[in-house]
Amino acid sequence: MTFAVEPEQISSGEYTYAVAVGESSSPESTGSVAVLTPPTFVLADTTENATIVRGTSASIRANLTNIGAYRGVQTVRIAVDADQNGQYSDSETLNESVHSLAGGQSQMSTATVRTADLEPGRYQYKIATENTTTTGTLHVQQPATFRVQNTTAPANVTRGETANISAVVENIGDVDGMDNVTLRSDSMNTTYSRSVSSAVNETTIVSIGVNTTNLSRGTHNYSLETADDTDTVSMTVQDSLFEVSDLDGPNVLYVGDTAVFSADVTNTGEITGTQSIQHRIDSDDDDRPEAYGVDRNVTLAPGESTRVRFEIEYTVTDSTDYPVEPLSLQTYVYGIYSKDARASTAMSVKPSWAKDGGSSGSGGSTSVSDGDRASLDEITQDKYGYYYDEVSSETKRQVGEIHERQPFADGLAAAEVRTREEIARQEYDADVKAGENFNFTGLEIETQQKVEADFDAQFQTDSGDRIESWDELAIDTYGKSYENLTASRQADIRTTYQDQFE
C-alpha cells in the first residue's frame, strides 16, 4: 500500500511518520522523512550608480541567490529600453547569462551600458529570470557643453591697434566641466585660445585681444569656437591709403638740367595718415625703380589730396648727394611711390649738346612725337642711347614692333613708348629678366590681353572701325572668346588684329 502527499499539502522540513492497522492498534512501523525546498532563486538589483555622463560607461548589476535546498539552474537577462518605447527587444538585451547555483549560493550578473549613442535622458532597464523581474532607471546626463553667444568686436579698428573680441560662454550641460575657447580667422595664420571652467548653467565672459598690425585694410571675419558651438563676428580694419596719379616729368632729360617730377597723392582711406612719398629710378636696369633717398613726408586726412614735387639735378659726374648718380646716357624707368601705390614711366637721358639738335657719336638723337614717324635709330637712341645696329637681336625685334605701329599717341616721345616686355614686367610683374628672349604668348591669356591693350594705347590709328581687343575679334569671327580658341586660331586672331595697324 502506498501513501502520497501533494507538495502543496506539506511544507519543507523534517517529519516522522507511523503506519498502524485499525484505529486502536499500535503502529506497525515508524520512520522519518525530510521534505526539501526546491531550487528557488531570489533576484536583487545591486546597481550602484544609475546616473552617468553621456560618453562614459555604466554597469547594471544583479545578485542571484538560490534559497532552495539543492542545486538549480537559472538564466538572467539584462536589457535597456534604448528607444524608450516601453518594450525590450532582442537588440536591446545587453547580457544573458546562465547560472548553476547550489542551495544557499549567490552569484553576480553584470551588463555594461555604453552611452555614447544615447541622448541625455532617462532610460528604463530590466533584469529578469524565468520567474522574477526587477526594473530600474538609468539617467544619462549631458556632459559639460559650452555655448558661445553675444560675440562682439569693434565695428571699426585702426590698423595697428589691438581689437578685443569677446563672447559670453555658458555651460548648458548637466555637469561641471572645462573647455577651450578658440578664436579663428582666415585673415590670421595663428589661433588664440582661452581655457574656461564653469559649473552647470554658469556663464563666463571670454575676451581675446587681436593685434591688427599685419591685417590688411578691409573687413575680416572671426569665429569663437568651443568643442560644441561656434559664433561669428566681423570687424573692419581702417587705414590710410595713399593713391598716386597724374605723374609728370621730363620725357628727355639733358645732362645738367634740373629735372622736375610731380604727382598727385590722395588719401582714399578712412583715417588720417602720414607716409614717405619717394621718387625712385631704375639704376640697375631691371625695370623696377629703386629708392635712393629722395622723399617727402606727407600727412593727409581722408579724401585729402596734395601735389608732391621733386626737383633733382642729374649730372654725368659724381657731384650730387644721391647714390644713383651719375646717370648714363640711356633710358630709365622712374616713378613716384607711396607705401600703397605708384605711378611710373620712362625718360631718356641725353648729353647737354643734344638739347639744340647737335650730334656726337651714337649718343645724339631727336625725340619724335605728335604723329611724326621715328626711324629705328631714333627709337633706339631715345630709348637706349644706342644706334639700332648696336642693340641685341631681341631688342631689335621689339623696337621693330614699335616702329611698325607708329605714329605715337599725342604727347608721347619715343623714350616713353614701352615694349610689350617692359609693360609685362613693370605693370604685371611678369617673370622676365631684361635681355632675355621675351615669349609673349607664354604669359597667361588674361595678362596677354592687358599687355596688348596697354601697348596699343601708345599709338594713333586712323581707322574709325578699330578692333579694340582680341576678344572682340574672336567673338566676331568664331563666336567664342579668345581664351576658348585653339592655339592656331589664337595666332590667326593676333595676326588679323595686328594687320589693322599696317
C-alpha positions in Angstrom: 0.0 0.0 0.0 1.3 3.5 -0.9 0.5 6.8 0.7 1.1 10.1 -1.3 1.2 13.7 -0.1 0.8 16.5 -2.6 3.5 19.3 -2.4 1.0 22.0 -1.5 -0.1 19.9 1.5 3.2 19.9 3.2 5.9 22.4 3.7 9.6 21.7 3.7 11.2 20.3 6.9 11.8 17.1 8.9 8.8 14.8 9.5 8.2 11.5 11.3 5.5 9.1 10.3 3.9 5.8 11.6 1.9 3.1 10.0 -1.0 1.5 12.0 -3.7 -1.0 11.1 -7.0 -0.1 12.6 -7.9 2.9 14.7 -6.8 1.4 18.0 -3.9 -0.7 17.1 -0.4 0.3 17.8 1.8 1.5 14.8 3.2 -1.4 12.9 6.1 0.7 11.8 7.5 4.3 12.2 10.1 6.4 10.3 11.2 9.9 9.4 11.4 11.9 6.1 12.9 15.2 5.1 10.9 17.4 2.7 13.5 19.6 0.8 12.8 23.1 -0.7 13.3 23.0 -4.5 15.8 25.5 -6.1 14.3 28.9 -5.6 16.0 32.0 -6.9 15.9 35.5 -5.4 17.0 38.4 -7.6 18.4 41.7 -6.2 19.3 44.9 -8.2 22.7 46.0 -6.8 23.4 48.7 -9.4 25.4 51.3 -7.5 25.3 54.4 -9.8 22.4 54.7 -12.3 23.3 58.3 -13.1 26.2 58.8 -15.6 27.5 61.3 -18.0 26.9 60.6 -21.7 30.0 59.2 -23.3 31.0 57.1 -20.3 30.0 53.5 -19.5 27.7 52.3 -16.7 27.3 48.9 -15.1 24.0 47.3 -14.3 24.4 44.6 -11.6 22.1 41.9 -10.2 22.7 39.4 -7.4 21.1 36.0 -7.9 20.7 33.7 -4.9 19.4 30.1 -4.7 17.4 29.9 -1.5 16.4 26.3 -2.3 17.8 23.2 -0.6 19.7 21.9 -3.6 21.4 23.0 -6.9 19.4 24.6 -9.7 20.0 26.4 -13.0 18.6 29.9 -13.8 19.1 32.3 -16.7 19.4 36.1 -16.1 18.7 38.7 -18.9 19.6 42.4 -18.6 18.2 44.9 -21.2 17.8 48.7 -21.6 14.9 50.3 -23.4 17.2 52.4 -25.6 14.5 53.6 -27.9 12.2 54.5 -24.9 9.2 52.7 -26.4 8.4 50.8 -23.3 9.5 47.4 -24.7 12.7 45.4 -24.6 13.7 44.0 -28.0 16.4 41.4 -28.6 18.7 44.1 -29.9 18.4 45.9 -26.5 19.5 42.9 -24.5 22.9 43.7 -23.1 23.7 40.4 -21.3 22.2 37.0 -21.0 23.9 34.6 -18.6 23.2 31.1 -17.2 23.9 30.4 -13.6 24.1 27.0 -11.8 23.8 27.6 -8.1 23.8 25.2 -5.1 21.4 25.8 -2.3 22.3 29.0 -0.5 24.8 30.0 -3.2 24.8 33.6 -4.8 26.3 34.9 -8.0 26.6 38.4 -9.6 25.4 39.2 -13.2 26.7 42.3 -14.8 26.0 44.2 -18.1 27.9 47.3 -19.4 25.9 50.2 -20.9 27.8 52.3 -23.4 26.1 55.7 -23.5 27.9 57.4 -26.5 24.9 56.7 -28.7 22.3 57.6 -26.1 20.8 61.1 -25.9 20.7 62.6 -22.5 17.6 61.5 -20.6 16.1 58.7 -18.5 16.0 55.1 -19.7 14.3 52.1 -18.1 16.2 48.9 -17.7 15.0 45.3 -16.8 16.7 42.4 -15.0 14.7 39.2 -15.5 14.9 35.5 -14.7 12.4 32.8 -15.6 10.2 33.6 -12.6 11.0 37.1 -11.4 11.7 40.5 -12.9 13.0 43.8 -11.4 13.4 47.2 -13.2 15.3 50.4 -12.6 16.1 53.8 -14.2 19.3 54.8 -15.9 19.8 58.6 -16.0 22.2 59.7 -18.8 23.4 63.3 -18.3 24.5 65.9 -20.9 28.3 66.4 -20.4 29.6 69.9 -19.9 28.6 71.7 -23.1 29.7 75.3 -23.7 27.5 77.6 -25.8 29.0 80.7 -27.4 26.7 83.7 -27.7 26.7 87.5 -27.9 30.1 87.6 -29.7 31.2 91.2 -30.1 34.0 93.1 -31.8 34.6 96.7 -32.6 32.9 97.7 -35.8 35.9 99.6 -36.9 39.5 99.5 -35.7 42.6 101.4 -36.8 45.3 99.2 -38.3 48.0 98.6 -35.7 45.6 98.8 -32.7 44.6 95.8 -30.6 41.0 94.8 -31.1 39.2 92.9 -28.3 36.8 90.2 -29.4 34.6 88.9 -26.6 31.7 86.5 -26.1 29.5 85.0 -23.4 30.2 81.3 -22.8 27.6 79.3 -20.9 27.8 75.7 -19.7 24.4 74.3 -20.7 25.3 70.7 -19.8 24.2 68.7 -16.7 27.7 68.6 -15.0 30.5 71.0 -14.3 33.4 71.0 -16.8 36.1 72.7 -18.8 36.7 73.6 -22.4 38.9 75.7 -24.7 37.5 78.8 -26.4 39.4 79.3 -29.7 39.5 82.4 -31.9 40.0 81.7 -35.6 40.0 83.7 -38.8 41.1 83.2 -42.4 42.9 86.5 -42.0 45.3 85.1 -39.4 47.9 82.3 -39.6 47.6 81.7 -35.8 44.8 81.0 -33.4 44.2 82.2 -29.9 42.8 80.0 -27.1 41.5 80.5 -23.6 40.6 77.8 -21.1 37.2 78.1 -19.4 35.9 76.1 -16.3 32.2 76.5 -15.4 29.6 75.0 -13.2 26.2 74.0 -14.6 24.3 77.0 -16.1 27.3 79.3 -15.2 28.3 82.0 -17.7 31.7 83.4 -18.4 32.8 86.3 -20.5 35.8 85.5 -22.6 37.8 88.3 -24.3 40.7 87.8 -26.7 42.9 90.7 -28.0 43.8 90.6 -31.7 46.9 92.5 -33.0 45.8 94.2 -36.2 49.3 95.3 -37.3 49.6 92.6 -40.0 45.9 92.7 -41.1 45.0 94.3 -44.5 42.6 97.1 -44.7 39.0 95.9 -45.0 36.5 93.6 -43.4 37.7 90.5 -41.5 35.5 87.7 -40.2 36.3 85.9 -36.9 34.8 82.9 -35.1 34.9 82.0 -31.4 34.6 78.2 -31.1 34.2 75.6 -28.3 34.0 71.9 -28.9 30.2 72.1 -29.4 29.4 75.6 -30.7 30.6 78.5 -32.8 29.7 82.1 -33.1 31.0 84.6 -35.7 31.6 88.3 -35.8 33.2 90.8 -38.3 35.2 94.0 -37.9 36.6 96.5 -40.4 40.3 97.4 -40.2 40.7 101.0 -41.3 43.9 102.6 -42.6 45.1 105.4 -44.8 45.5 104.5 -48.5 47.7 106.9 -50.5 47.0 106.6 -54.2 49.4 108.2 -56.7 48.2 109.6 -60.0 48.8 112.2 -62.7 52.6 111.6 -62.9 54.5 114.4 -64.6 58.2 114.5 -65.5 60.6 115.0 -68.5 60.4 112.6 -71.4 64.0 113.6 -72.2 66.5 114.8 -69.6 69.5 116.7 -70.8 72.5 116.4 -68.5 72.9 119.4 -66.4 69.3 120.4 -66.4 67.2 120.2 -63.3 64.5 117.6 -63.6 61.1 118.3 -62.1 58.9 115.3 -61.2 55.5 115.6 -59.6 52.3 113.6 -58.9 49.0 113.8 -57.1 48.8 111.9 -53.8 45.3 111.3 -52.5 44.3 109.6 -49.3 41.4 107.3 -50.2 41.5 105.5 -46.9 39.3 106.0 -43.8 41.8 107.7 -41.4 44.4 110.4 -41.4 47.8 109.0 -42.3 51.4 110.0 -42.8 53.6 108.4 -45.4 57.0 108.8 -47.0 56.5 109.6 -50.7 59.5 108.5 -52.7 61.0 109.3 -56.1 62.6 106.1 -57.4 64.7 105.4 -60.5 65.7 102.1 -62.1 69.5 102.4 -61.7 70.2 98.6 -62.1 68.3 98.2 -65.3 65.7 95.6 -64.0 62.7 97.8 -64.8 62.0 98.2 -61.1 62.9 101.6 -59.8 64.8 101.7 -56.5 64.6 104.3 -53.7 67.7 106.4 -53.3 66.9 108.8 -50.5 64.7 111.3 -52.4 61.4 111.5 -50.4 58.8 113.8 -48.7 56.7 113.1 -45.7 53.1 113.8 -46.4 50.2 113.8 -44.0 46.7 113.6 -45.4 43.2 113.4 -44.0 40.6 111.0 -45.6 39.8 112.4 -49.1 42.5 115.0 -49.0 45.0 115.3 -51.9 48.2 117.1 -52.5 50.7 117.6 -55.3 54.2 116.2 -54.4 57.0 117.8 -56.4 60.7 116.8 -56.6 63.4 118.9 -58.2 66.6 117.0 -58.9 69.8 118.0 -60.7 71.3 115.0 -62.6 74.8 115.0 -63.9 77.2 112.6 -65.5 79.7 113.2 -62.8 79.5 112.1 -59.2 78.7 115.6 -57.9 75.4 115.2 -56.1 74.2 113.7 -52.8 72.2 111.0 -54.5 73.8 107.5 -54.7 72.1 106.9 -58.1 74.4 109.4 -59.7 76.0 109.6 -62.2 73.4 108.7 -64.8 74.4 107.0 -68.1 73.1 108.2 -71.4 70.2 105.8 -71.7 66.5 105.3 -70.9 65.5 105.0 -67.2 62.2 103.9 -65.7 61.2 106.2 -62.8 58.2 106.7 -60.6 56.7 108.3 -57.6 55.8 105.8 -54.9 53.7 105.7 -51.7 53.6 102.7 -49.4 50.4 101.6 -51.2 50.7 102.7 -54.8 52.9 104.0 -57.6 52.9 105.8 -60.9 55.8 105.2 -63.2 57.0 105.9 -66.7 60.4 106.3 -68.6 62.7 109.1 -69.5 65.7 109.2 -71.8 69.0 110.9 -70.6 70.8 112.8 -73.3 74.0 114.8 -73.3 73.7 118.6 -72.9 74.9 119.2 -76.5 71.9 117.3 -77.9 69.5 119.8 -76.5 69.9 122.1 -79.5 69.9 119.4 -82.1 73.7 118.8 -82.2 75.2 115.3 -82.7 78.2 113.5 -81.4 78.7 109.7 -82.0 76.0 107.3 -81.1 74.6 109.5 -78.3 72.7 112.1 -80.5 69.1 111.6 -81.3 65.9 113.6 -81.7 62.7 112.7 -79.8 59.8 112.2 -82.1 56.1 112.6 -81.1 52.8 114.1 -82.2 52.2 111.9 -85.2 55.7 112.0 -86.8 57.4 108.7 -87.6 60.7 108.0 -86.0 63.4 105.9 -87.6 64.7 102.7 -86.0 67.9 104.6 -85.0 65.9 107.4 -83.4 63.8 105.0 -81.4 66.8 103.0 -80.1 68.8 106.2 -79.3 65.8 107.7 -77.5 65.1 104.6 -75.5 68.6 103.0 -75.0 71.2 105.6 -76.1 72.5 103.3 -79.0 72.1 103.0 -82.7 69.7 100.3 -84.0 72.7 98.2 -85.2 74.3 98.3 -81.8 71.5 96.6 -79.8 70.8 92.9 -79.4 68.6 90.9 -81.9 65.9 90.7 -79.2 65.9 94.4 -78.7 65.8 95.0 -82.4 62.7 92.8 -82.7 60.9 94.7 -80.0 62.0 98.1 -81.4 60.7 96.9 -84.8 57.3 96.3 -83.3 57.2 99.9 -82.0 58.5 101.2 -85.3 55.8 99.4 -87.3 53.0 100.6 -85.1 53.7 104.4 -85.4 52.6 107.1 -85.2 52.8 107.5 -81.4 49.8 108.8 -79.5 49.7 112.6 -78.9 52.2 113.8 -76.4 54.3 110.6 -76.3 58.0 110.6 -77.2 59.9 107.5 -78.3 61.6 107.3 -75.0 58.2 106.9 -73.3 56.8 104.2 -75.6 57.3 100.9 -73.9 57.7 97.5 -75.5 55.4 94.6 -74.6 58.1 93.1 -72.5 58.5 96.4 -70.5 54.8 96.6 -69.9 54.6 93.0 -68.8 57.4 93.4 -66.3 56.5 96.9 -65.0 52.8 96.6 -64.8 52.0 92.9 -64.4 55.2 91.6 -62.7 56.0 89.1 -65.4 58.9 86.9 -64.5 61.1 88.0 -67.5 64.6 89.5 -67.0 65.9 92.3 -69.1 67.8 90.9 -72.1 66.0 87.5 -72.2 64.1 86.5 -75.2 60.5 87.5 -74.5 57.9 84.9 -75.1 54.7 87.0 -75.2 52.4 84.0 -75.7 53.9 82.3 -72.7 52.0 84.8 -70.5 48.6 84.0 -69.1 45.9 84.9 -71.7 44.3 87.5 -69.5 47.7 89.1 -69.0 48.5 89.0 -72.7 45.3 90.9 -73.5 46.0 93.5 -70.8 49.6 94.0 -72.1 48.3 94.2 -75.7 45.7 96.9 -74.7 48.4 98.9 -72.9 50.7 98.6 -75.9 48.0 99.7 -78.4 47.1 102.8 -76.3 50.6 104.2 -77.1 49.8 104.6 -80.8 47.4 106.5 -83.0 45.0 104.9 -85.5 43.2 106.4 -88.5 40.5 103.7 -88.6 37.1 104.6 -87.4 36.2 100.9 -87.1 39.2 99.9 -85.0 39.1 96.5 -83.4 39.6 97.1 -79.7 40.7 93.7 -78.4 41.4 90.1 -79.3 38.2 89.1 -77.6 36.2 91.4 -79.8 37.7 90.0 -83.0 37.5 86.4 -81.8 33.8 86.7 -81.0 33.0 88.4 -84.3 35.0 85.7 -86.2 34.4 82.5 -84.3 31.6 83.3 -81.9 33.9 82.4 -78.9 36.2 84.4 -76.6 39.9 84.4 -77.4 40.7 82.2 -74.4 38.4 79.4 -75.7 40.0 79.2 -79.2 42.6 76.7 -80.3 46.3 77.8 -80.4 46.2 78.1 -84.2 43.1 80.2 -84.2 44.5 82.4 -81.4 47.6 83.0 -83.7 45.2 84.0 -86.6 43.4 86.4 -84.4 46.6 88.1 -83.3 47.8 88.4 -86.9 44.5 89.8 -88.1 44.4 92.2 -85.1 47.9 93.5 -86.0 47.1 93.9 -89.7 44.7 96.8 -89.0 47.7 98.9 -88.0 49.8 98.4 -91.1 
